Amino acid sequence: MTQNTLVVTLKPPEQAALEKRLAAGDFDFRPIAHARFSARGEGVVATLYASGKLVVQGNATDVFAARYLERAGARSQPARSARARLHTVVIGSDESGKGDYFGPLVVAAVRLEANESDELEGGPVRDSKRIDDASCKRLGAALRGRFPYAVRKHDPPRYNAKHAEIGNLNPILAQMHAEVIRELFVPGAHAVVDQFERSGLVLKALEGLAVSFEERPRAEEIPAVAAASVIAREQFLVAIDELSETWAVDLCKGAGAPTDHAARRFVALHGFDSLGAVSKLHFKNTTKIRGKGRS
């Protein structure tokens, strides 16, 4: 089962309260160097160091956070996960272009302080799939000018080479997510990734980094992930525009019938062998275009 790590800094009263609550529960305590206590139980090991930093490791860190670490007022902010609310710094990461035949695969991350998350709460920044392209471009540029962010982009030639080598998209995505999180990491940060697989590939790629980590569906509910979603889509849209201008073909989003028509126009102008410069070749669209013959 996947092992997660949660890191929280507690004030002295919070330390005492937590120790009392754990002592009343089903936890076994043991002494550990430089620590106030280390307690094992309920699927986790929770170690409170003399510095005030609490490190929780195991397969039930979410449950532990919700049960023992939620602070007063947390329930008044339903858009954030219990774990994200416990941290003053949240790094959100999301991708764009995964389901688009044309254009790059883009992963973006954004780092927000607690007050910055509150600033974005309830505003126009949300899941980029719910924002029109023009607004997404404007919002993405504004967010990049306002908050720390990181972007990784695999243009089609690089993407195709990596996919041909690995044969699976998820390890590629996991590495990209890990890279942007590492770039923005600061001690005590909590990283949230919009879940795209369940085998723990991102956590494995983050091995050695002392970051509290969480993968969850619909993570765009968290402001940092929503901001990352917008920037990732903005960067994807800009790249599509640039490829369209470079190759004199209007390249479509998605992978439906309009995409097939655009691909045929591209092949008619530039030949089938150039298709990998603008598209993700492992998509079924390629087979359909090949079936029409190499123009």
N, C-alpha and C positions, 0 to 999 in steps of 0.2 A: 504494500500500500504506500502511496506517496507520502513522504515526510516533508512537512512544511516548517518554516521558522518564522516566529513572530518576535519582534524586538520592540519593547516599550520602555520609556523612561518614566519612573514613578517618583513622586514626591514622598517625603518621610511619612506623612499621615496615610497616604495611599499604600505604602509598603506595609505598614502595620496592619491596615485593614485587610489587605490581601492575605497576609500570613495567617491572620485569625480565621478568615473564611476557608482557606485551604486546610487548616488544622481541624476544622469542624467537618470537613469532607472526607472522602476516601483517598487520601494522599499519604504516601510514605515519605518522610523527611530523612535527609542524610546530609552530613556536613560536607562542604566543599570549599577549597581554598579561595579566599578573596570574595566569598559570597555570604550573604545573610542566611540563605537557605537554598536547598534544592529539593523539590518535591516531585514525586512520580505518582501519576494516577490519571484516570479518565482519558487515557490515550495520549498523554503528553508528559514531558519532563519540563518543569518550570524552575528556572534558576534565577534568583534575585541577587545580583552582584552588589558589592559595597558601594559602587558608583551610583546605584539607583536604577541601573539598567536591568530589566527583566527580559530574559531570553526563554521563549517557549518553543519547544520542538516536539513534533509528533504528527499523527494523522488526524488529530481533532483540535487543532489550534483555533479554528473558527468557533467551535462550541465553547472552548475555554474562554475566548475573548468575549463572546456574548454573555456567558454565565458569570464570569468573575471580573471582567475589566470594563464593562460599560459604565460610563460616568454619568453623572446627573445631566439631564438635558439631551442626552444622545438620541432619545426616541423622538425628539422634535425635529430631527433632520432625516427624514425617511429616504432621501435620495442617495445616501451613502451607506456602504456596508458597515457592519459593526466594527470590523477590523480597521477599515479606513478611518473611521471616526476617532480611533485611539491615537492617531499620529498627527503631528503638526505638519509633516511633510508627506505628500502623496505623489508618487510617480505613476501616471497612467499611460498605458501603451495600447495601440490599436493598429490595424493594417488596412490597406486599400489596394484594389487591383487584383485580389485573389480570384474573383469570379469574372474578370474581364479578359477577353481574348487579346485585345490590343493593349499595349502600354506596359509599364513596369509593375512590379510588386513593390509596394511602399509600406514601411513600418515607421510610425512616429511615436514619440513619447513626450510627455509634458510633465514638468515638476511644479507643484503648487504648494504654497504654504497654506495653513488652515484658513487664514483670512482671505486668501485668494480663491480658495474653493468656495467659501461663502459668497465671494463677489460674483462668481459665475453661476451659483445656484439659482435656478429658475429663470435664467436669461436665455438669449438666443443660441448659446452654445449647447448643442445636443448631438445625438447620434447623426453623423453626416448623411446617412441614408434618408433622413427626414428634412434635409436642407437642399434647396435647388442649387445648381452648379454655380451660378453667379454669386449667390450669397456665400456659398462655401469658399469660393476664392477670396472674397473680401474678408470673411471671418478668419480664414487661415492665415492670411497675411497679417491681420491685426493681432492674432494670438502669437505669431512668431516674433512680433515686435514688442510684445508685452511680457511673455513668460519664458523661462528656460525650456528649451526643447531640443530634441535630437531626432534625426531622420536617417534611415537606411533605405536605399533604393536599388533594386536590381533591375536594370534596363533589360529589354527582351534578350539580347545576345547573352548576357551574363546569366540571366534567369534560365534560359534554355540549356546552357552548359551545366549549370548546377543541377537542374532537374534531371538531365540525362545521366549525370553521374550518380545521383542519389536515388532517383526513381520515386520520390515521395516529396510532396510539398511541405508537410508538417515540420520535418527537421530544419528545412530552410527558414521557415517562418520563426521557429523557436530560436534559432541562432540570431536572427535579426532583432527579435524582441529583447533577447538577452543583451545584445550590443547597445541598444538605445537606453536600456535601463542602467547598464553599467556606466554609460557616459554621463548620466544625470545623477547617479547615486551620491547621496550624502549620508553620513551616519544617522541612524534613527529613521530613515525613510521607509515608507511602506509602498511596495509596488503592486499595481493591479493590472492584470492583462485580461482583455476580453477573450473568453475561453474559446479555443478553436480545436482542442483535442484533449484527451483525458489521461494520457500516459505520463504526464509530468516532464515533457521534453524541455519546457522553458526553465523549470526549476533546476533540472540537471545542467542546462547550459549556464545557469547562474551559480553553479557550485563554487564555493570559496568566497562568495560575496555575502557579507553579513546583512542581508536585507530581508525584512519581513515581506512575504510574498503571497499573493492571492490570485487565483484564476477563477472567474465566474462568468456565467452567461449574462447577457445584457448589461455588461459592465459600464456601458456608456451612461448609465444612471449616475455614475460617479463623475464629478466635474473634470477631473484630470484626464479620465479616459475619453470623455466627450470631446475635450479640447484636442487630444491626440487623434481622435477619429476625424475631426475637421481638418487638422493639418495634413494628415496622411492623404485624405481625399483631395485636398487642395493641391498637394504636390503631384498626385496622380493626374488630376485634370490638366495641370500646367504641362506635364510631360506628354499627355495625349495631344494637346494643342501643338506642341513643338514638333512631335513626330508627324502630325498631319501636315504642317507647313513644310517640313523638310522633304517629305515624300510626295507632296502635292496630291494627297488623297485625304478626304474627311474620314478619319478613323472613328468608329463608334465605340461606345461603352457597352458592357455586357457581352453576351455570347449568343444572341439570338439571330433571327433572319436578317435584320439590318447589318449585323456584323459580317455575315456571310457575303452579302452584296458588296460591302466595302472591301472585303478580302479579295473578291474576284476582280474588283476594279484595280486594286493594288497589284495583283498578279498580272493583269493585262498590261499595266504600265511598266512594271519592274521585274516581272518574272517570278516564278514560284520559289526559286532558290534564295530570293531576297526576303521572303516572308518572315523569316526568323529575326529580321532586324526590327520588326514592329509588333510581333505577336508571340504568344506563348504556344509553342508548337505542339505540346502534348494534348491540347484541347481537341475535342471532336471536330471542331470547325476545320482544322487542317485536313483531316481525312475527307471531309465533304468537298473541300476545295481541290484536293488532289484528285478526287473522283471525277471532277469535271475536266481533268487534263491540265497539263502544264502549259499555260499560255505564254 
